[in-house]
Amino acid sequence: MRIGNRVLDTRHHTHIMGILNVTPDSFSDGGSYTGLDAALFRAEEMCRQGADVIDVGGESTRPGHTPISDGEEIGRTAPVIRAIKEWLDVPVSVDTYKSAVAEAALQAGADLINDIWGFRRDEKLPALTARYGAACCLMHNKSEAAYRDLMGEVAQFLAESAAIARRAGIGEDQILLDPGIGFGKTYEMNLRCLHHLEDLGALGYPVLLGASRKSVIGLALDLPAAERLEGTLATTVLAVLKGCAFVRVHDVEENRRAIAMTEAILAH
């Protein structure tokens, strides 16, 4: 897969997207990195620990979150993206579904648009992404958790999102798909998605798993967000076993080690 100036082997290795929330209200680390210096320090730390991409988010998308204006989201994300690109040699993604925010991020140097609505919420976003030559991560989402065929409908949604990206001019090697753990799904549905991740490989695109510290782990283990590392590591090992190209995580070093150990076992 091509992200910015990097070509990543998504067939033989599971890469890490490190989460950098520059928000006051994200479910796990809200308020931790709202200052520019703190955000840049955290980005550098994640790079040192093995992150392949830094994902910058300026609006919490947790259930029940309070939406913010485009201007406020731009003010949170664009300066951080610009600083990371000036100081660190790492691809940067922006976690947004809004074209105005995405354009400001792309002007600041972002290499990938991470859209939780899979190019379905803002019709300007696919062409904008293509115009800047950026990659995209397209996530499955739904307003309510109602399905006749969960994995079939998730796969169909993602296939259609990928087709939207291709029609806009985004390259085949610039499309990443995300099943959307924690979005539009019940606890049981999230577990089923995790169990059947390999089904999405048939779509022909690399898959990203974003389960880090999420409620499915909290419910399974009866633990608050701050105590969900071991549960997250279990999902990361699963991602490697299921052939996922990326995991999107908060705890980079621990997840890198889990990936390395799992891949070492699978190589023998």
C-alpha positions in Angstrom: 0.0 0.0 0.0 1.2 3.5 -0.8 0.8 6.2 1.9 2.7 9.4 1.2 6.3 8.6 0.3 6.1 5.1 1.8 5.2 1.8 0.2 4.2 -0.7 2.9 4.1 -4.4 2.5 0.5 -5.2 3.5 0.6 -8.9 2.5 3.3 -10.1 4.8 3.3 -7.8 7.8 0.8 -6.1 10.1 1.6 -2.4 10.5 0.7 0.0 13.3 -1.3 3.2 13.1 -0.7 5.1 16.3 -3.7 7.1 17.7 -3.1 10.7 18.5 -6.3 12.3 19.8 -6.0 16.1 20.1 -9.4 16.2 21.7 -10.6 17.0 25.2 -13.3 14.3 25.3 -12.1 11.1 23.5 -13.2 8.0 25.4 -9.8 6.8 26.4 -7.2 9.6 26.2 -9.2 12.8 25.9 -7.4 15.9 27.1 -3.9 14.2 27.1 -2.5 15.8 24.0 -4.4 19.0 23.3 -1.3 21.2 23.4 1.0 21.4 20.3 4.1 20.4 22.3 2.4 17.5 24.0 1.0 16.2 20.7 4.3 16.5 18.9 6.1 14.8 21.8 3.6 11.9 21.7 3.9 11.6 18.0 7.7 11.3 18.3 7.4 8.8 21.1 5.0 6.6 19.0 7.4 6.8 16.0 10.3 5.7 18.3 8.1 2.8 19.5 7.4 1.6 16.0 4.3 3.4 14.6 4.2 3.3 10.8 1.5 6.0 10.5 0.3 8.6 13.0 -3.5 9.1 13.0 -4.5 12.6 14.2 -8.1 13.1 15.4 -9.7 16.4 16.4 -13.3 15.3 17.1 -14.3 12.5 19.4 -16.5 10.0 17.6 -17.4 7.9 20.6 -21.1 7.1 21.2 -22.8 10.2 22.5 -20.1 12.6 21.5 -20.7 16.3 21.0 -20.1 17.4 17.4 -17.9 20.4 16.9 -17.6 23.0 14.1 -15.3 22.5 11.1 -13.3 25.5 12.3 -12.7 24.1 15.7 -11.7 20.7 14.3 -9.3 22.4 11.9 -7.8 24.4 14.7 -7.0 21.3 16.6 -5.7 19.1 13.8 -4.0 21.2 11.1 -1.2 22.7 13.3 -0.4 19.3 14.8 -0.2 17.7 11.4 2.0 20.5 10.0 4.4 20.2 13.0 4.6 16.4 12.7 5.4 16.6 9.0 8.1 19.3 9.7 9.8 17.4 12.5 9.2 13.7 11.8 9.6 11.4 8.8 6.3 9.5 9.1 3.1 9.3 7.2 0.2 11.1 8.9 -3.5 10.4 8.6 -6.4 12.6 9.7 -9.5 11.1 11.3 -12.3 13.0 9.8 -15.4 12.6 7.6 -15.6 16.4 6.7 -14.2 17.7 3.4 -13.3 21.2 4.9 -11.3 19.6 7.7 -9.7 17.1 5.3 -8.6 19.9 2.9 -7.0 21.8 5.7 -5.2 18.6 6.9 -4.1 17.8 3.4 -2.7 21.3 2.9 -0.8 20.8 6.2 0.7 17.6 4.8 -1.6 14.8 5.7 -1.1 11.6 3.6 -4.3 9.7 4.4 -7.9 10.4 5.0 -9.4 8.1 7.7 -13.2 8.4 7.2 -15.4 6.7 9.8 -18.3 6.9 7.3 -16.5 5.3 4.3 -17.0 8.3 1.9 -20.8 8.3 2.5 -21.3 11.4 4.6 -19.5 14.1 2.5 -19.7 13.7 -1.3 -16.8 16.1 -1.8 -14.3 14.0 0.2 -13.4 11.3 -2.4 -12.5 13.8 -5.2 -10.6 16.0 -2.7 -8.6 13.0 -1.5 -7.8 12.0 -5.1 -6.8 15.6 -6.0 -4.1 15.6 -3.3 -2.9 12.1 -4.2 -3.7 10.9 -0.7 -4.6 7.4 0.5 -7.8 6.6 2.4 -9.1 4.3 5.1 -12.8 3.6 4.7 -14.7 2.4 7.7 -18.0 0.6 7.9 -20.6 2.5 9.9 -24.3 2.5 10.4 -26.8 4.6 12.3 -28.4 1.6 14.0 -27.3 -1.9 14.8 -29.8 -3.8 12.6 -28.7 -6.4 10.1 -30.0 -9.5 8.3 -26.5 -10.6 7.4 -23.9 -8.8 9.5 -20.6 -9.8 7.7 -22.3 -9.8 4.3 -23.6 -6.2 4.8 -20.3 -5.0 6.2 -18.5 -6.4 3.2 -21.0 -4.9 0.7 -20.7 -1.5 2.4 -16.9 -1.6 2.2 -16.9 -2.8 -1.4 -19.1 0.1 -2.4 -16.9 2.5 -0.5 -13.9 1.2 -2.3 -15.7 1.6 -5.6 -16.5 5.3 -4.7 -12.8 5.8 -4.0 -11.8 4.3 -7.3 -14.3 6.3 -9.3 -12.9 9.4 -7.8 -9.4 8.5 -9.0 -7.9 7.1 -5.8 -5.4 4.4 -6.7 -6.1 0.7 -5.9 -2.9 0.7 -3.8 -4.2 3.6 -1.7 -7.3 2.1 -0.3 -7.6 0.6 3.2 -10.8 -0.9 4.7 -11.9 -1.0 8.3 -14.8 -3.1 9.6 -15.7 -0.5 12.1 -15.5 -2.3 15.5 -17.7 -0.3 17.9 -19.7 1.6 15.3 -23.3 0.7 14.5 -22.9 -2.7 16.2 -23.9 -4.4 19.4 -21.4 -6.2 21.7 -22.2 -9.5 20.2 -21.9 -8.1 16.6 -18.5 -6.7 17.4 -17.3 -10.1 18.6 -18.7 -11.7 15.5 -16.8 -9.2 13.3 -13.6 -9.9 15.1 -14.2 -13.7 14.7 -14.8 -13.4 11.0 -12.3 -10.7 10.0 -10.8 -13.0 7.3 -14.0 -12.7 5.3 -13.1 -9.1 4.4 -9.9 -10.3 2.7 -12.0 -11.5 -0.2 -12.6 -7.8 -1.2 -9.0 -7.6 -2.3 -7.9 -4.6 -0.2 -5.8 -4.4 3.0 -7.8 -4.4 6.2 -7.3 -2.3 9.3 -8.5 -3.4 12.7 -9.3 -0.6 15.1 -10.3 -2.3 18.4 -7.9 -0.6 20.8 -9.4 -0.1 24.3 -12.9 -0.2 22.8 -16.1 -1.1 24.6 -16.2 -4.6 23.3 -13.1 -5.2 25.3 -14.4 -3.4 28.3 -17.6 -5.5 28.2 -15.8 -8.8 27.7 -13.4 -8.2 30.6 -15.5 -5.8 32.7 -12.8 -3.2 32.7 -12.6 0.6 32.2 -10.8 2.0 29.2 -7.5 2.6 31.1 -7.2 -1.2 31.9 -7.9 -2.7 28.5 -4.3 -3.2 27.2 -4.3 -7.0 27.5 -7.6 -7.2 25.7 -6.3 -5.0 23.0 -3.2 -7.1 22.6 -5.5 -10.2 22.1 -7.3 -8.4 19.3 -3.9 -7.4 17.7 -2.7 -11.0 17.8 -6.0 -12.0 16.2 -5.5 -9.3 13.5 -2.1 -10.9 12.6 -3.6 -14.3 12.5 -6.5 -13.1 10.3 -4.2 -11.3 7.8 -5.0 -7.7 8.7 -2.5 -5.1 7.3 -2.9 -2.6 10.1 -4.0 -2.2 13.7 -4.9 1.2 15.0 -3.8 1.4 18.6 -3.1 3.7 21.5 -0.2 1.6 23.0 2.3 1.3 20.2 5.2 -0.4 21.8 3.3 -3.2 23.4 1.3 -3.9 20.3 4.5 -3.9 18.1 5.9 -6.6 20.4 2.8 -8.7 20.2 2.8 -8.4 16.4 6.5 -9.3 16.2 6.1 -12.4 18.4 3.0 -13.6 16.5 4.7 -13.1 13.1 7.9 -14.9 14.4 5.7 -18.0 15.3 3.9 -17.9 12.0 7.2 -17.8 10.1 8.2 -21.3 11.4 
